[in-house]
Amino acid sequence: MEADGQKYAADISSIKEAHERIKPYVHKTPVLTSESLNSISGRSLFFKCECFQKGGAFKFRGACNAVLSLDAEQAAKGVATHSSGNHAAALSLAAKIQGIPAYIVVPKGAPKCKVDNVIRYGGTVIWSESTMSSREKVASKVLQETGSVLIHPYNNGRVISGQGTVALELLEQIQEIDTIIVPISGGGLISGVALAAKSIKPSIRIIAAEPKGADDAAQSKAAGRIITLPVTNTIADGLRASLGDLTWPVVRDLVDDVVILEDVEIIKAMRMCLEILKVSVEPSGAIGLAAVLSESFRSNPSWKDCKNIGVVLSGGNVDLGSLCDSFQSSK
Amino acid sequence: MEADGQKYAADISSIKEAHERIKPYVHKTPVLTSESLNSISGRSLFFKCECFQKGGAFKFRGACNAVLSLDAEQAAKGVATHSSGNHAAALSLAAKIQGIPAYIVVPKGAPKCKVDNVIRYGGTVIWSESTMSSREKVASKVLQETGSVLIHPYNNGRVISGQGTVALELLEQIQEIDTIIVPISGGGLISGVALAAKSIKPSIRIIAAEPKGADDAAQSKAAGRIITLPVTNTIADGLRASLGDLTWPVVRDLVDDVVILEDVEIIKAMRMCLEILKVSVEPSGAIGLAAVLSESFRSNPSWKDCKNIGVVLSGGNVDLGSLCDSFQSSK
């Protein structure tokens, strides 16, 4: 897409094409509302429940679009990625639907429940050491040996286009939305959402929600270039990645603000999702609600007129034991 | 409704009228599906998520219909009930919407979170001792002093008609449903659902799910008359009531079977709702999933051809502490 001389990795056409392509396979997730949460936040909130998506997170949209876009020759050799998170399971599921192999390089020490998901969806698990260099080394060996196509979790135009379908659906479901709050990690989801939403409704505000212990997006926007953190520390295990060269330009140009949240605020929001909305949301997924309720958002005069806010609950894959532990320790 | 010489307290017309009346106030709750749960159960399951209803349970439909059906003179004096459960909160909320008082007699020892809900929705709490005789005595004093109208939680035609709107919505959302599984307690929900569903689709099967420690409906159907249990013992705190004279004829005539579940099966289903569907469902609300997965349902040749099953997840009001405790103790 050409805009101010910039090219982005996706645009409204590629997102609409992705929607047509993946529609038969993805859930059109419902939008929930709660008068209690409206009254607590002082806004009208519309929760887009991607935790109900197949595989338990929005990741299936992008993975599905990437897999379905392969030509027959590429597809035959399968797809690969290195990830211990929701993208690994989503890619396995997308490959299963197409009947092609998925090779997933998983670092030792990855959470059992996420590895179980990969296996359940028929992905082939290849173990690596937990360091990034080992992951990349093993992955490149797998690519070489199998001839499979690497599907990056976010730095990929097809993946960004797939994630953008969240916004297409949301704005079709609730026309009056004036703001969308989206968790930010590598930037695949928010890039797709921003490109779709600002094309449909140029006045819409796109706000990122980021944990304090992994605030590289906020730092990057302040610095005007991609900042990578040497260490991250947050309960939101899905929000530790850094921006890529395809997501950064979109985040730089189209994301209006980044709200930074403490882990304790994220846990509180997760608890409200469960107790008030009756929805199980993982920490990375609940951060958008935490942002709406945060003092820094509420007191910012720029966001006073955000009245109808779409909040993307991006995923629901949380281990029940950790959930109970985190509630107990935050009492 | 006349059927085999029997009159029922509601019929498809009163249910459709209720639907028109309450539509502006209730959530049209979404229907969720899960390929994992389809594969585990060997059927196509359609989860009607009444846990997302206002007040966290289907109860708001009946309470709302009852309150909105009062004439101005009756309404002015308010409504009353004695309950420590979801009906109390639902009635308070319905009264609040109409701007009329709700007097709720609450037995001492009622769960704090449910009393909090009543207060949050503006109901006036009047305490009684925990015995049924004290509850009734206090309630009758309240009725006398205030001139308010008693709204029974289930033995009331308007309440039954309101609950029946669950089936109207479900059959509009998913036409191919051939069976609906509904939790049974006093019988208000299942009576409304059975009357609506069998009128729209006479071939549909209506199956009740009941906890073993409160199996009065199964015993009543076997005996051909209302059986009241002296003691009940189940984790499903919403399913301890006995059938009333308005719900019994419908349960007797239109409910095709009662599946009885152990508490451990209910807890397991509650856990699957949370981990697989990502939905927080209280024990009484998860019992329908437990029924579909139970050996007694799976091995019963009469239900072999139940292919597309609506499962009503009736409520989601569960205290997070008890939730974590019950999962820990059932490990």
Interface residues (C-beta under 8 A of the other chain):
Chain A: H27 P30 L32 T33 E35 S36 C51 F52 K54 G56 R120 R271 L274 E275 L277 K278 V279 S280 V281 G316 L320 L323 C324 F327 Q328
Chain B: H27 P30 L32 T33 E35 S36 C51 F52 K54 G56 R120 R271 L274 E275 L277 K278 V279 S280 V281 G316 L320 L323 C324 F327 Q328
